[in-house]
Amino acid sequence: MKHFRDEWIQEWCDDNGWTDLFRERYNHYWAFPPGAVMPEPIPSEVLYLIKATKGFCVEERTWLTSAILISIVSVVLSYLLKNPMPIVFAFAFAAVTSAKLEMEEI
């Protein structure tokens, strides 16, 4: 899952003098630091700071909203059908969502 918007990283690069930003793969950004001749990865501390400042991106919000809506619908269906299976499905979907939202080591 993509945890950062490219605009957030580009904004940080512009503010700090880094140039020619490119994304190697999801959540791995490289750019040329000021006065450097070789690109370097954007420091992970910076990425965590950007994430803490900006919050969730659109993809993360979509997954969270889906998990909440599925959970609510599952509770209602379980009550009406007197069957626990909708709640089991909601739990499985929430577990997958939780795993996708977790940021791997950068």
C-alpha positions as CSV (number, residue, x, y, z in Angstrom):
1,M,0.0,0.0,0.0
2,K,1.2,3.5,-0.8
3,H,1.5,5.4,2.5
4,F,2.7,8.7,1.1
5,R,1.5,11.1,-1.6
6,D,4.3,12.0,-4.0
7,E,3.3,15.7,-3.5
8,W,4.2,15.4,0.2
9,I,7.7,14.2,-0.5
10,Q,8.2,16.7,-3.4
11,E,7.1,19.5,-1.0
12,W,9.8,18.4,1.5
13,C,12.4,18.2,-1.2
14,D,11.6,21.7,-2.5
15,D,11.8,23.1,1.1
16,N,15.1,21.4,1.8
17,G,17.0,21.8,-1.5
18,W,16.8,18.2,-2.7
19,T,16.3,17.8,-6.4
20,D,15.2,15.2,-9.0
21,L,12.9,13.1,-6.8
22,F,12.0,9.7,-8.0
23,R,10.3,6.7,-6.4
24,E,12.2,3.4,-6.6
25,R,9.2,1.4,-5.3
26,Y,6.4,2.0,-2.9
27,N,7.5,4.1,0.0
28,H,11.2,4.2,-1.2
29,Y,12.0,7.7,-2.5
30,W,15.4,8.9,-3.7
31,A,16.7,12.4,-4.6
32,F,19.8,14.4,-4.9
33,P,20.7,16.2,-1.7
34,P,22.0,19.8,-1.9
35,G,25.5,19.8,-3.6
36,A,25.5,16.0,-4.2
37,V,26.3,14.2,-7.4
38,M,24.7,10.9,-6.4
39,P,21.0,10.4,-5.4
40,E,20.4,9.2,-1.8
41,P,17.3,7.8,-0.2
42,I,15.1,10.2,1.6
43,P,15.9,9.6,5.3
44,S,13.4,7.4,7.1
45,E,13.1,9.9,9.9
46,V,11.9,12.4,7.4
47,L,9.3,10.0,6.0
48,Y,8.0,9.2,9.4
49,L,7.8,13.0,10.2
50,I,5.9,13.7,7.0
51,K,3.5,10.8,7.8
52,A,2.9,12.1,11.3
53,T,2.3,15.6,10.0
54,K,0.1,14.8,7.0
55,G,-1.8,11.8,8.2
56,F,-3.5,9.2,6.0
57,C,-3.4,9.3,2.2
58,V,-6.4,8.7,0.0
59,E,-5.8,4.9,-0.3
60,E,-5.5,4.5,3.4
61,R,-8.7,6.5,4.1
62,T,-10.5,4.3,1.5
63,W,-9.5,1.1,3.3
64,L,-10.4,2.5,6.7
65,T,-13.8,3.7,5.5
66,S,-14.5,0.3,3.9
67,A,-13.5,-1.6,7.1
68,I,-15.8,0.6,9.2
69,L,-18.8,0.3,6.8
70,I,-18.4,-3.5,6.5
71,S,-18.2,-3.8,10.3
72,I,-21.4,-1.8,10.8
73,V,-23.3,-3.8,8.1
74,S,-22.0,-7.0,9.5
75,V,-23.3,-6.3,13.0
76,V,-26.7,-5.5,11.6
77,L,-26.8,-8.6,9.4
78,S,-25.6,-10.8,12.2
79,Y,-28.4,-9.5,14.4
80,L,-31.1,-9.8,11.7
81,L,-30.0,-13.3,10.5
82,K,-29.0,-14.5,13.9
83,N,-25.8,-15.8,12.4
84,P,-22.2,-14.9,13.4
85,M,-20.7,-15.4,9.9
86,P,-21.1,-11.7,8.8
87,I,-19.1,-10.7,11.9
88,V,-16.4,-13.3,11.1
89,F,-16.2,-11.8,7.6
90,A,-15.9,-8.3,9.0
91,F,-13.1,-9.5,11.4
92,A,-11.2,-11.0,8.5
93,F,-11.5,-7.9,6.4
94,A,-10.4,-5.7,9.4
95,A,-7.4,-7.9,10.0
96,V,-6.3,-7.6,6.3
97,T,-6.9,-3.8,6.5
98,S,-4.9,-3.5,9.6
99,A,-2.0,-5.5,8.1
100,K,-2.1,-3.3,4.9
101,L,-2.0,-0.1,7.0
102,E,1.1,-1.1,8.9
103,M,4.2,0.6,7.6
104,E,7.0,-1.7,6.9
105,E,10.5,-0.7,7.9
106,I,11.7,2.1,5.6
